Amino acid sequence: MGKAKAPAPKKASASGSGSGSSRGSAPGKRGVMEIPSLSDMGPATKGAKTSFDKRGVPGDDAVHVVCLEYSQDGSKYGDQFETGPLIQAATICSLTPSPLCMQKKVVEMFGAQHSADDGESPPKSLDEVLDTYQAAFSYTSKKSTDEDGVGWAKNAAAWYVPAAKIKDFLMYYDEVIAWRFKFQDEEFDSITTPTQPKIMVHVPSQAAWKPVVDATQDELKCVFEIKEEETCKPMGVSVFGVPPPTFPRRVVIVQFELTADGSKAHWVFAGNTMPFKSGFVEHKISGRSFKSPMSEYPQFFRIIEHVDLTDTQKAIDMLKDIVTDILKKTPVVLRLKETKADSCHIRKVVSAFGEEEFPNVRSEISDH
């Protein structure tokens, strides 16, 4: 194919691909799993809404790939990801027909029908694509579920790729898109406008892993542009638009349950905390298993009880350490359990998590 190849990959699994939900609902409403009160859970154990993603229609002829850092350590999400930053590459296009329609099938047809110029064959199946680039594929559809009410974007898709492999993957994707524009059969129409496909890759300007593309060296098939963005949500895309690259497809939810006077809170970590088990255990954060009468299986929560909120900076530092050291800056949603207690202390704590410094932390706690 005339482009840099990834080194021998770790074995990936097709389970890294899958669907999330096309639409979320507000916490506490029907269809969204509620986190129980601490008093309703069993004894502690030791050991081991409407979419918030405001992506819009580009209104041009380009295929847009928005690359955001999903986690500081992708290996937490599975053996197919190496240690180091994991990138979420969300794909968007407003063309009709769309080259992004049925992406899983498109990459497999490309592999089956494309002959590389230099004799090196591209991956033949989705599993081979995931293996080659140590990647995962995630999307939302009408059948998607969003039990935590995170608010997946409608009909969205993204590839999860280690930062060390992101350029190799983009070079492969360049060939797939160029091929898709020309291809047609009974199911797929060819795309005639524009005459030469364009890919625009959006990356945060401060990212240390920004890919460098040289049109004279990389044998590009599409018009290819990398745009450095100052905003943490290029084109309105956030890391919360597509389910994570693991099962169950849930992000981490941190719910604060205030004591009667609001001076202390129990911090309950829900959602999919399993990838971060070792960090919770190392920090001696215990867990509880709880089975709701409404659910088939018990849920597991990590809990820190009676955290003093009156020392605001200490509480802020504690939460920052958890977000950074344990959760590796993976997407986190902060919520406050319904209460009549004064919430001024917890509001001061969460106000320290602005999206410029913590783009993967989303607070749903009102500032007033």
Disulfide bonds with the S-S distance in Angstrom:
none
